[in-house]
Amino acid sequence: MAYLVQTIVLFFIGIWLKYRFKDDLNFNSIKILMMQVFLPAVIFYLILTNNTGVTELHVWNIVAATLGLNFITFIFARFFLPAILPKLGKRIINTNAVMLSAYAPCITVVPIAAALSTNTHATYAALFDIGDKFFIFIILFAYISIEAQDKGHSFIDKTWLFFRKIILQPINLALLASLLLVGLGIEFNELSTILQEVIISIKNPLLILIPIFIAGVVEIENISSTLLAVLMCKYGFGFLVASAFLYVFPDVISANLGLLVLTAPLASSSLWAKQNLLEFNQEKINRKFDLQFADDLFTNSFGISLILNFSIFSIGDVFVQPFWLMIAGISLLVIAGFCYRIKIIIDSKQPV
């Protein structure tokens, strides 16, 4: 409770800073520091201090589970979501299929799990990002092939270019370095004292920055009725997936990993896939995808996911009830579909 009160105070300090000094304070700098410095340090620390639980089998189990979630979400967004929300249009359907199925767990799950829950939650959330990167690479694989063919480039060169883009992200470098050291049997306390102190010094401010980061960086804006309906379906589907997983694997709850299973499908949509689509022929991309909708989807899912996961982790395991998660998921999907259909009817009666 003490930490929750402290966090709420910091959250309101962030809101005050944002609106009191909005012309002088650049919260994008905090975002850059979070993504490029603090999170990589936290991930490196978490994996090396939990290396007894991060065996090769656990890693590949998490990768397989993540890929399963990615593909299930892709199928939902591509085929079932258009049935719930008719008349979305092909460009938005394609955008949803890519954006909703690509998650950003290292941004919206890891820092909150590290601050409010256990290192085990945060470590597995970090490993969850590995499977997600595999999936994004699979999605782009077809586009790489088409683009290489159209421009006469080497398919291997284009593939290697995208692979390097994945590897060279600081978060992924931290993942790879820590997993390599774990594979060699090296623990965090076996590193040089100076390196340990540097990593700990870098990661410690994260606990203070998270609430200020949420309050200052997150903005809920440009929410159209279509976007709101899509987001409701995204989180409704996330609750249903978590409920189904917990029903099938009830031991996860007794292993105190229920919170992670619940919050993982609620992670933000990843903008990485959209950013890399920009590398391709823009005329073709604009015909198939709505890039402005992709931006709005990321911006708003980012904020909502942070706040939602923060709330769930703050309150704790009381949320890990499969039956009520299923009810919440179905309710969100029904409400989204109902409201969206009402909007279609109202719009159809408007004078042209």
C-alpha atoms as a printed R data frame, in Angstrom:
    type eleno elety resid chain resno       x       y       z
1   ATOM     1    CA   MET     A     1   0.000   0.000   0.000
2   ATOM     2    CA   ALA     A     2   2.857   2.384   0.833
3   ATOM     3    CA   TYR     A     3   4.370   1.914  -2.617
4   ATOM     4    CA   LEU     A     4   0.960   2.387  -4.262
5   ATOM     5    CA   VAL     A     5   0.467   5.705  -2.448
6   ATOM     6    CA   GLN     A     6   4.000   6.783  -3.402
7   ATOM     7    CA   THR     A     7   3.299   5.888  -7.027
8   ATOM     8    CA   ILE     A     8   0.019   7.801  -7.115
9   ATOM     9    CA   VAL     A     9   1.795  10.871  -5.703
10  ATOM    10    CA   LEU     A    10   4.508  10.593  -8.371
11  ATOM    11    CA   PHE     A    11   1.847  10.153 -11.047
12  ATOM    12    CA   PHE     A    12   0.167  13.421 -10.079
13  ATOM    13    CA   ILE     A    13   3.553  15.131  -9.910
14  ATOM    14    CA   GLY     A    14   4.046  14.011 -13.519
15  ATOM    15    CA   ILE     A    15   0.671  15.455 -14.529
16  ATOM    16    CA   TRP     A    16   1.496  18.734 -12.757
17  ATOM    17    CA   LEU     A    17   4.885  18.965 -14.481
18  ATOM    18    CA   LYS     A    18   3.316  18.223 -17.831
19  ATOM    19    CA   TYR     A    19   0.747  21.002 -17.702
20  ATOM    20    CA   ARG     A    20   2.660  23.514 -15.568
21  ATOM    21    CA   PHE     A    21   5.876  23.402 -17.617
22  ATOM    22    CA   LYS     A    22   4.612  22.019 -20.923
23  ATOM    23    CA   ASP     A    23   6.539  24.636 -22.926
24  ATOM    24    CA   ASP     A    24   9.806  24.083 -21.073
25  ATOM    25    CA   LEU     A    25   9.789  20.368 -20.235
26  ATOM    26    CA   ASN     A    26  10.195  17.818 -23.005
27  ATOM    27    CA   PHE     A    27   8.747  14.505 -21.870
28  ATOM    28    CA   ASN     A    28   9.978  12.891 -25.090
29  ATOM    29    CA   SER     A    29  13.436  13.009 -23.500
30  ATOM    30    CA   ILE     A    30  12.119  10.844 -20.661
31  ATOM    31    CA   LYS     A    31  10.689   8.446 -23.229
32  ATOM    32    CA   ILE     A    32  14.055   8.199 -25.004
33  ATOM    33    CA   LEU     A    33  15.872   7.601 -21.720
34  ATOM    34    CA   MET     A    34  13.344   4.902 -20.766
35  ATOM    35    CA   MET     A    35  13.659   3.101 -24.104
36  ATOM    36    CA   GLN     A    36  17.352   3.518 -24.802
37  ATOM    37    CA   VAL     A    37  18.954   3.467 -21.334
38  ATOM    38    CA   PHE     A    38  16.871   2.428 -18.319
39  ATOM    39    CA   LEU     A    39  14.858  -0.462 -19.792
40  ATOM    40    CA   PRO     A    40  17.877  -2.199 -21.395
41  ATOM    41    CA   ALA     A    41  19.704  -1.974 -18.042
42  ATOM    42    CA   VAL     A    42  16.678  -3.355 -16.186
43  ATOM    43    CA   ILE     A    43  16.269  -6.230 -18.652
44  ATOM    44    CA   PHE     A    44  19.959  -7.145 -18.452
45  ATOM    45    CA   TYR     A    45  19.816  -7.094 -14.647
46  ATOM    46    CA   LEU     A    46  16.571  -9.095 -14.429
47  ATOM    47    CA   ILE     A    47  17.683 -11.945 -16.668
48  ATOM    48    CA   LEU     A    48  21.124 -12.319 -15.092
49  ATOM    49    CA   THR     A    49  19.697 -12.277 -11.561
50  ATOM    50    CA   ASN     A    50  17.025 -14.843 -12.499
51  ATOM    51    CA   ASN     A    51  19.203 -17.111 -14.596
52  ATOM    52    CA   THR     A    52  18.245 -20.222 -12.612
53  ATOM    53    CA   GLY     A    53  14.698 -19.818 -13.961
54  ATOM    54    CA   VAL     A    54  15.767 -18.809 -17.466
55  ATOM    55    CA   THR     A    55  16.838 -22.175 -18.823
56  ATOM    56    CA   GLU     A    56  16.874 -22.866 -22.552
57  ATOM    57    CA   LEU     A    57  13.606 -24.778 -22.222
58  ATOM    58    CA   HIS     A    58  11.888 -21.851 -20.479
59  ATOM    59    CA   VAL     A    59  13.086 -19.413 -23.129
60  ATOM    60    CA   TRP     A    60  11.742 -21.460 -26.009
61  ATOM    61    CA   ASN     A    61   8.498 -22.180 -24.170
62  ATOM    62    CA   ILE     A    62   7.978 -18.435 -23.794
63  ATOM    63    CA   VAL     A    63   8.906 -17.818 -27.452
64  ATOM    64    CA   ALA     A    64   6.449 -20.523 -28.569
65  ATOM    65    CA   ALA     A    65   3.678 -19.141 -26.336
66  ATOM    66    CA   THR     A    66   4.329 -15.624 -27.646
67  ATOM    67    CA   LEU     A    67   4.230 -16.726 -31.275
68  ATOM    68    CA   GLY     A    68   0.985 -18.558 -30.531
69  ATOM    69    CA   LEU     A    69  -0.518 -15.370 -29.096
70  ATOM    70    CA   ASN     A    70   0.751 -13.353 -32.075
71  ATOM    71    CA   PHE     A    71  -0.791 -15.683 -34.660
72  ATOM    72    CA   ILE     A    72  -4.083 -16.026 -32.765
73  ATOM    73    CA   THR     A    73  -4.327 -12.239 -32.526
74  ATOM    74    CA   PHE     A    74  -3.462 -11.909 -36.218
75  ATOM    75    CA   ILE     A    75  -6.288 -14.298 -37.153
76  ATOM    76    CA   PHE     A    76  -8.673 -12.441 -34.826
77  ATOM    77    CA   ALA     A    77  -7.757  -9.022 -36.251
78  ATOM    78    CA   ARG     A    78  -7.783 -10.157 -39.882
79  ATOM    79    CA   PHE     A    79 -10.907 -12.332 -39.959
80  ATOM    80    CA   PHE     A    80 -13.045 -12.009 -36.806
81  ATOM    81    CA   LEU     A    81 -12.696  -8.295 -36.016
82  ATOM    82    CA   PRO     A    82 -14.224  -7.250 -39.401
83  ATOM    83    CA   ALA     A    83 -17.271  -9.358 -38.508
84  ATOM    84    CA   ILE     A    84 -17.622  -7.606 -35.141
85  ATOM    85    CA   LEU     A    85 -16.951  -4.173 -36.680
86  ATOM    86    CA   PRO     A    86 -18.306  -4.232 -40.253
87  ATOM    87    CA   LYS     A    87 -17.383  -1.696 -42.934
88  ATOM    88    CA   LEU     A    88 -13.921  -1.023 -41.542
89  ATOM    89    CA   GLY     A    89 -12.383  -0.959 -44.999
90  ATOM    90    CA   LYS     A    90  -9.514  -3.099 -46.303
91  ATOM    91    CA   ARG     A    91  -6.770  -0.629 -45.364
92  ATOM    92    CA   ILE     A    92  -7.819  -0.491 -41.711
93  ATOM    93    CA   ILE     A    93  -8.338  -4.276 -41.606
94  ATOM    94    CA   ASN     A    94  -4.794  -4.792 -42.910
95  ATOM    95    CA   THR     A    95  -3.465  -2.210 -40.448
96  ATOM    96    CA   ASN     A    96  -5.217  -3.915 -37.538
97  ATOM    97    CA   ALA     A    97  -3.848  -7.314 -38.571
98  ATOM    98    CA   VAL     A    98  -0.269  -6.023 -38.383
99  ATOM    99    CA   MET     A    99  -0.539  -3.611 -35.461
100 ATOM   100    CA   LEU     A   100  -2.774  -5.553 -33.058
101 ATOM   101    CA   SER     A   101  -0.849  -8.808 -33.454
102 ATOM   102    CA   ALA     A   102   2.527  -7.139 -32.835
103 ATOM   103    CA   TYR     A   103   2.984  -6.350 -29.150
104 ATOM   104    CA   ALA     A   104   5.321  -4.064 -27.212
105 ATOM   105    CA   PRO     A   105   5.813  -5.980 -23.942
106 ATOM   106    CA   CYS     A   106   9.158  -4.397 -23.086
107 ATOM   107    CA   ILE     A   107   7.522  -0.969 -22.991
108 ATOM   108    CA   THR     A   108   4.188  -1.624 -21.313
109 ATOM   109    CA   VAL     A   109   4.788  -4.711 -19.153
110 ATOM   110    CA   VAL     A   110   8.446  -4.964 -18.089
111 ATOM   111    CA   PRO     A   111   8.893  -1.631 -16.253
112 ATOM   112    CA   ILE     A   112   5.610  -1.974 -14.362
113 ATOM   113    CA   ALA     A   113   6.257  -5.619 -13.481
114 ATOM   114    CA   ALA     A   114   9.748  -4.711 -12.296
115 ATOM   115    CA   ALA     A   115   8.472  -1.903 -10.112
116 ATOM   116    CA   LEU     A   116   5.232  -3.326  -8.722
117 ATOM   117    CA   SER     A   117   5.566  -7.097  -8.879
118 ATOM   118    CA   THR     A   118   8.331  -9.692  -8.868
119 ATOM   119    CA   ASN     A   119  11.525 -10.046 -10.843
120 ATOM   120    CA   THR     A   120  10.135 -13.301 -12.248
121 ATOM   121    CA   HIS     A   121   7.206 -11.458 -13.839
122 ATOM   122    CA   ALA     A   122   9.486  -8.828 -15.301
123 ATOM   123    CA   THR     A   123  12.022 -11.362 -16.579
124 ATOM   124    CA   TYR     A   124   9.424 -13.438 -18.420
125 ATOM   125    CA   ALA     A   125   7.859 -10.260 -19.802
126 ATOM   126    CA   ALA     A   126  11.255  -9.338 -21.231
127 ATOM   127    CA   LEU     A   127  11.628 -12.786 -22.807
128 ATOM   128    CA   PHE     A   128   8.140 -12.363 -24.242
129 ATOM   129    CA   ASP     A   129   9.655  -9.693 -26.491
130 ATOM   130    CA   ILE     A   130  11.856 -12.278 -28.229
131 ATOM   131    CA   GLY     A   131   8.900 -14.214 -29.621
132 ATOM   132    CA   ASP     A   132   7.222 -10.967 -30.601
133 ATOM   133    CA   LYS     A   133  10.243  -9.896 -32.645
134 ATOM   134    CA   PHE     A   134  10.229 -13.267 -34.401
135 ATOM   135    CA   PHE     A   135   6.605 -12.726 -35.337
136 ATOM   136    CA   ILE     A   136   7.140  -9.192 -36.644
137 ATOM   137    CA   PHE     A   137   9.985 -10.511 -38.744
138 ATOM   138    CA   ILE     A   138   7.677 -13.201 -40.179
139 ATOM   139    CA   ILE     A   139   5.055 -10.572 -41.074
140 ATOM   140    CA   LEU     A   140   7.661  -8.485 -42.891
141 ATOM   141    CA   PHE     A   141   9.171 -11.519 -44.602
142 ATOM   142    CA   ALA     A   142   6.647 -11.439 -47.453
143 ATOM   143    CA   TYR     A   143   7.131  -7.701 -47.939
144 ATOM   144    CA   ILE     A   144  10.907  -8.136 -47.975
145 ATOM   145    CA   SER     A   145  10.557 -10.767 -50.693
146 ATOM   146    CA   ILE     A   146   8.213  -8.631 -52.822
147 ATOM   147    CA   GLU     A   147  10.299  -5.490 -52.423
148 ATOM   148    CA   ALA     A   148  13.555  -7.267 -53.248
149 ATOM   149    CA   GLN     A   149  11.928  -8.704 -56.358
150 ATOM   150    CA   ASP     A   150  10.482  -5.369 -57.509
151 ATOM   151    CA   LYS     A   151  13.683  -3.388 -57.033
152 ATOM   152    CA   GLY     A   152  16.073  -6.110 -58.151
153 ATOM   153    CA   HIS     A   153  17.774  -6.260 -54.751
154 ATOM   154    CA   SER     A   154  19.191  -9.349 -53.162
155 ATOM   155    CA   PHE     A   155  16.616 -11.078 -50.970
156 ATOM   156    CA   ILE     A   156  19.368 -12.071 -48.534
157 ATOM   157    CA   ASP     A   157  20.608  -8.473 -48.296
158 ATOM   158    CA   LYS     A   158  17.118  -7.137 -47.575
159 ATOM   159    CA   THR     A   159  16.494  -9.854 -44.997
160 ATOM   160    CA   TRP     A   160  19.816  -9.169 -43.286
161 ATOM   161    CA   LEU     A   161  19.017  -5.427 -43.219
162 ATOM   162    CA   PHE     A   162  15.804  -6.020 -41.297
163 ATOM   163    CA   PHE     A   163  17.450  -8.577 -39.047
164 ATOM   164    CA   ARG     A   164  20.115  -6.028 -38.125
165 ATOM   165    CA   LYS     A   165  17.407  -3.474 -37.335
166 ATOM   166    CA   ILE     A   166  15.948  -5.892 -34.831
167 ATOM   167    CA   ILE     A   167  19.299  -6.768 -33.284
168 ATOM   168    CA   LEU     A   168  20.576  -3.198 -32.957
169 ATOM   169    CA   GLN     A   169  17.715  -1.959 -30.795
170 ATOM   170    CA   PRO     A   170  19.150  -1.360 -27.279
171 ATOM   171    CA   ILE     A   171  16.454  -3.488 -25.648
172 ATOM   172    CA   ASN     A   172  17.235  -6.414 -27.925
173 ATOM   173    CA   LEU     A   173  20.977  -6.004 -27.468
174 ATOM   174    CA   ALA     A   174  20.383  -6.257 -23.719
175 ATOM   175    CA   LEU     A   175  18.263  -9.383 -24.243
176 ATOM   176    CA   LEU     A   176  20.888 -11.056 -26.429
177 ATOM   177    CA   ALA     A   177  23.829 -10.148 -24.186
178 ATOM   178    CA   SER     A   178  22.075 -11.367 -21.035
179 ATOM   179    CA   LEU     A   179  20.903 -14.621 -22.646
180 ATOM   180    CA   LEU     A   180  24.404 -15.257 -23.981
181 ATOM   181    CA   LEU     A   181  25.879 -14.805 -20.489
182 ATOM   182    CA   VAL     A   182  23.164 -17.052 -18.996
183 ATOM   183    CA   GLY     A   183  24.020 -19.676 -21.611
184 ATOM   184    CA   LEU     A   184  27.652 -19.470 -20.498
185 ATOM   185    CA   GLY     A   185  26.550 -19.945 -16.871
186 ATOM   186    CA   ILE     A   186  27.546 -16.436 -15.791
187 ATOM   187    CA   GLU     A   187  25.500 -14.804 -13.034
188 ATOM   188    CA   PHE     A   188  25.136 -11.101 -12.327
189 ATOM   189    CA   ASN     A   189  27.247 -11.242  -9.160
190 ATOM   190    CA   GLU     A   190  30.076 -12.792 -11.189
191 ATOM   191    CA   LEU     A   191  30.460  -9.694 -13.342
192 ATOM   192    CA   SER     A   192  33.031  -7.085 -12.405
193 ATOM   193    CA   THR     A   193  32.037  -4.963  -9.404
194 ATOM   194    CA   ILE     A   194  32.242  -1.775 -11.434
195 ATOM   195    CA   LEU     A   195  29.931  -3.145 -14.136
196 ATOM   196    CA   GLN     A   196  27.431  -4.316 -11.504
197 ATOM   197    CA   GLU     A   197  27.393  -0.899  -9.858
198 ATOM   198    CA   VAL     A   198  26.961   0.888 -13.196
199 ATOM   199    CA   ILE     A   199  24.000  -1.297 -14.218
200 ATOM   200    CA   ILE     A   200  22.326  -0.962 -10.811
201 ATOM   201    CA   SER     A   201  22.858   2.806 -10.840
202 ATOM   202    CA   ILE     A   202  21.315   3.079 -14.300
203 ATOM   203    CA   LYS     A   203  18.276   0.928 -13.538
204 ATOM   204    CA   ASN     A   204  17.346   2.361 -10.123
205 ATOM   205    CA   PRO     A   205  15.739   5.632 -11.359
206 ATOM   206    CA   LEU     A   206  13.215   3.542 -13.304
207 ATOM   207    CA   LEU     A   207  11.044   3.125 -10.190
208 ATOM   208    CA   ILE     A   208  10.648   6.896  -9.916
209 ATOM   209    CA   LEU     A   209  10.390   7.555 -13.644
210 ATOM   210    CA   ILE     A   210   7.581   5.069 -14.404
211 ATOM   211    CA   PRO     A   211   4.704   7.091 -12.870
212 ATOM   212    CA   ILE     A   212   6.081  10.384 -14.191
213 ATOM   213    CA   PHE     A   213   6.634   8.740 -17.571
214 ATOM   214    CA   ILE     A   214   3.032   7.499 -17.687
215 ATOM   215    CA   ALA     A   215   1.631  10.879 -16.661
216 ATOM   216    CA   GLY     A   216   3.901  12.952 -18.866
217 ATOM   217    CA   VAL     A   217   4.369  10.966 -22.067
218 ATOM   218    CA   VAL     A   218   1.011   9.268 -22.429
219 ATOM   219    CA   GLU     A   219  -1.638  11.174 -24.318
220 ATOM   220    CA   ILE     A   220  -5.072   9.931 -25.221
221 ATOM   221    CA   GLU     A   221  -5.802  11.814 -28.436
222 ATOM   222    CA   ASN     A   222  -7.272  11.481 -31.921
223 ATOM   223    CA   ILE     A   223  -9.671   8.796 -30.738
224 ATOM   224    CA   SER     A   224 -12.307   8.358 -33.429
225 ATOM   225    CA   SER     A   225 -15.307   6.106 -32.867
226 ATOM   226    CA   THR     A   226 -13.667   3.513 -35.134
227 ATOM   227    CA   LEU     A   227 -10.413   3.614 -33.184
228 ATOM   228    CA   LEU     A   228 -12.263   3.397 -29.870
229 ATOM   229    CA   ALA     A   229 -14.185   0.344 -31.082
230 ATOM   230    CA   VAL     A   230 -10.962  -1.317 -32.292
231 ATOM   231    CA   LEU     A   231  -9.256  -0.645 -28.941
232 ATOM   232    CA   MET     A   232 -12.225  -2.056 -27.009
233 ATOM   233    CA   CYS     A   233 -12.032  -5.196 -29.145
234 ATOM   234    CA   LYS     A   234  -8.265  -5.390 -28.615
235 ATOM   235    CA   TYR     A   235  -8.595  -5.392 -24.833
236 ATOM   236    CA   GLY     A   236 -11.729  -7.542 -24.869
237 ATOM   237    CA   PHE     A   237  -9.844 -10.142 -26.898
238 ATOM   238    CA   GLY     A   238  -6.884  -9.817 -24.525
239 ATOM   239    CA   PHE     A   239  -9.073 -10.641 -21.527
240 ATOM   240    CA   LEU     A   240 -10.571 -13.636 -23.365
241 ATOM   241    CA   VAL     A   241  -7.153 -15.016 -24.343
242 ATOM   242    CA   ALA     A   242  -5.898 -14.663 -20.767
243 ATOM   243    CA   SER     A   243  -9.048 -16.328 -19.433
244 ATOM   244    CA   ALA     A   244  -8.727 -19.268 -21.837
245 ATOM   245    CA   PHE     A   245  -5.044 -19.756 -21.013
246 ATOM   246    CA   LEU     A   246  -5.705 -19.722 -17.267
247 ATOM   247    CA   TYR     A   247  -8.550 -22.218 -17.671
248 ATOM   248    CA   VAL     A   248  -6.341 -24.604 -19.672
249 ATOM   249    CA   PHE     A   249  -3.247 -24.107 -17.475
250 ATOM   250    CA   PRO     A   250  -4.528 -23.461 -13.922
251 ATOM   251    CA   ASP     A   251  -1.079 -24.288 -12.503
252 ATOM   252    CA   VAL     A   252   0.098 -20.923 -13.835
253 ATOM   253    CA   ILE     A   253  -2.015 -19.244 -11.145
254 ATOM   254    CA   SER     A   254  -0.522 -21.335  -8.351
255 ATOM   255    CA   ALA     A   255   2.933 -20.501  -9.739
256 ATOM   256    CA   ASN     A   256   2.101 -16.811  -9.187
257 ATOM   257    CA   LEU     A   257   2.369 -16.051 -12.904
258 ATOM   258    CA   GLY     A   258  -1.302 -15.261 -13.404
259 ATOM   259    CA   LEU     A   259  -0.706 -11.508 -13.469
260 ATOM   260    CA   LEU     A   260   1.799 -11.882 -16.291
261 ATOM   261    CA   VAL     A   261  -0.568 -14.076 -18.313
262 ATOM   262    CA   LEU     A   262  -3.296 -11.474 -17.807
263 ATOM   263    CA   THR     A   263  -1.250  -8.402 -18.702
264 ATOM   264    CA   ALA     A   264   0.764  -9.866 -21.615
265 ATOM   265    CA   PRO     A   265  -2.140  -9.723 -24.151
266 ATOM   266    CA   LEU     A   266  -2.906  -6.199 -22.885
267 ATOM   267    CA   ALA     A   267   0.496  -4.887 -23.974
268 ATOM   268    CA   SER     A   268   0.597  -1.952 -26.352
269 ATOM   269    CA   SER     A   269   0.537  -2.390 -30.112
270 ATOM   270    CA   SER     A   270   4.061  -2.205 -31.504
271 ATOM   271    CA   LEU     A   271   4.955   0.603 -33.887
272 ATOM   272    CA   TRP     A   272   8.069  -1.239 -35.067
273 ATOM   273    CA   ALA     A   273   6.215  -3.135 -37.821
274 ATOM   274    CA   LYS     A   274   4.665   0.061 -39.167
275 ATOM   275    CA   GLN     A   275   7.970   1.930 -39.069
276 ATOM   276    CA   ASN     A   276   9.638  -0.775 -41.106
277 ATOM   277    CA   LEU     A   277   6.820  -0.876 -43.634
278 ATOM   278    CA   LEU     A   278   7.879   2.669 -44.487
279 ATOM   279    CA   GLU     A   279  11.054   1.187 -45.935
280 ATOM   280    CA   PHE     A   280   9.030  -0.345 -48.772
281 ATOM   281    CA   ASN     A   281   7.415   1.149 -51.852
282 ATOM   282    CA   GLN     A   282   5.203   3.885 -50.399
283 ATOM   283    CA   GLU     A   283   2.602   3.739 -53.140
284 ATOM   284    CA   LYS     A   284   1.968   0.059 -52.427
285 ATOM   285    CA   ILE     A   285   2.033   0.549 -48.655
286 ATOM   286    CA   ASN     A   286  -0.473   3.421 -48.803
287 ATOM   287    CA   ARG     A   287  -2.798   1.310 -50.921
288 ATOM   288    CA   LYS     A   288  -2.779  -1.515 -48.378
289 ATOM   289    CA   PHE     A   289  -2.397   0.244 -45.001
290 ATOM   290    CA   ASP     A   290  -3.771   3.309 -43.249
291 ATOM   291    CA   LEU     A   291  -0.574   4.680 -41.707
292 ATOM   292    CA   GLN     A   292  -2.298   7.525 -39.846
293 ATOM   293    CA   PHE     A   293  -4.639   5.011 -38.231
294 ATOM   294    CA   ALA     A   294  -1.568   2.935 -37.324
295 ATOM   295    CA   ASP     A   295  -0.021   5.955 -35.570
296 ATOM   296    CA   ASP     A   296  -3.222   6.692 -33.653
297 ATOM   297    CA   LEU     A   297  -3.622   3.024 -32.748
298 ATOM   298    CA   PHE     A   298  -0.114   2.862 -31.314
299 ATOM   299    CA   THR     A   299  -0.303   6.196 -29.458
300 ATOM   300    CA   ASN     A   300  -3.563   5.374 -27.730
301 ATOM   301    CA   SER     A   301  -2.959   1.673 -27.079
302 ATOM   302    CA   PHE     A   302   0.393   2.684 -25.593
303 ATOM   303    CA   GLY     A   303  -1.226   4.992 -23.069
304 ATOM   304    CA   ILE     A   304  -4.184   2.764 -22.261
305 ATOM   305    CA   SER     A   305  -2.000  -0.356 -21.922
306 ATOM   306    CA   LEU     A   306   0.370   1.395 -19.528
307 ATOM   307    CA   ILE     A   307  -2.449   2.641 -17.324
308 ATOM   308    CA   LEU     A   308  -4.391  -0.652 -17.486
309 ATOM   309    CA   ASN     A   309  -1.379  -2.827 -16.673
310 ATOM   310    CA   PHE     A   310  -0.258  -0.400 -13.993
311 ATOM   311    CA   SER     A   311  -3.681  -0.646 -12.331
312 ATOM   312    CA   ILE     A   312  -3.777  -4.448 -12.546
313 ATOM   313    CA   PHE     A   313  -0.275  -4.895 -11.124
314 ATOM   314    CA   SER     A   314  -1.009  -2.350  -8.391
315 ATOM   315    CA   ILE     A   315  -4.082  -4.199  -7.116
316 ATOM   316    CA   GLY     A   316  -2.555  -7.641  -7.642
317 ATOM   317    CA   ASP     A   317  -3.836 -11.194  -7.965
318 ATOM   318    CA   VAL     A   318  -7.458 -10.279  -7.276
319 ATOM   319    CA   PHE     A   319  -7.742  -9.787 -11.049
320 ATOM   320    CA   VAL     A   320  -6.621 -13.345 -11.837
321 ATOM   321    CA   GLN     A   321 -10.083 -14.903 -12.002
322 ATOM   322    CA   PRO     A   322 -10.655 -16.699 -15.347
323 ATOM   323    CA   PHE     A   323 -14.454 -16.532 -15.171
324 ATOM   324    CA   TRP     A   324 -14.576 -12.775 -14.578
325 ATOM   325    CA   LEU     A   325 -11.874 -12.170 -17.188
326 ATOM   326    CA   MET     A   326 -14.038 -14.045 -19.690
327 ATOM   327    CA   ILE     A   327 -17.075 -11.930 -18.739
328 ATOM   328    CA   ALA     A   328 -15.024  -8.732 -19.074
329 ATOM   329    CA   GLY     A   329 -13.706  -9.795 -22.485
330 ATOM   330    CA   ILE     A   330 -17.097 -10.773 -23.884
331 ATOM   331    CA   SER     A   331 -18.660  -7.580 -22.501
332 ATOM   332    CA   LEU     A   332 -16.063  -5.360 -24.198
333 ATOM   333    CA   LEU     A   333 -16.500  -7.142 -27.534
334 ATOM   334    CA   VAL     A   334 -20.306  -6.952 -27.357
335 ATOM   335    CA   ILE     A   335 -20.318  -3.281 -26.345
336 ATOM   336    CA   ALA     A   336 -17.816  -2.396 -29.087
337 ATOM   337    CA   GLY     A   337 -19.823  -4.208 -31.769
338 ATOM   338    CA   PHE     A   338 -23.138  -2.786 -30.569
339 ATOM   339    CA   CYS     A   339 -21.931   0.823 -30.382
340 ATOM   340    CA   TYR     A   340 -20.175   0.581 -33.735
341 ATOM   341    CA   ARG     A   341 -23.321  -0.702 -35.448
342 ATOM   342    CA   ILE     A   342 -25.354   2.112 -33.928
343 ATOM   343    CA   LYS     A   343 -22.817   4.566 -35.347
344 ATOM   344    CA   ILE     A   344 -23.184   2.988 -38.806
345 ATOM   345    CA   ILE     A   345 -26.972   3.339 -38.617
346 ATOM   346    CA   ILE     A   346 -26.742   6.965 -37.475
347 ATOM   347    CA   ASP     A   347 -24.204   7.821 -40.184
348 ATOM   348    CA   SER     A   348 -26.371   6.200 -42.859
349 ATOM   349    CA   LYS     A   349 -29.259   8.498 -41.918
350 ATOM   350    CA   GLN     A   350 -27.180  11.663 -42.060
351 ATOM   351    CA   PRO     A   351 -27.883  13.860 -45.112
352 ATOM   352    CA   VAL     A   352 -25.152  13.636 -47.709
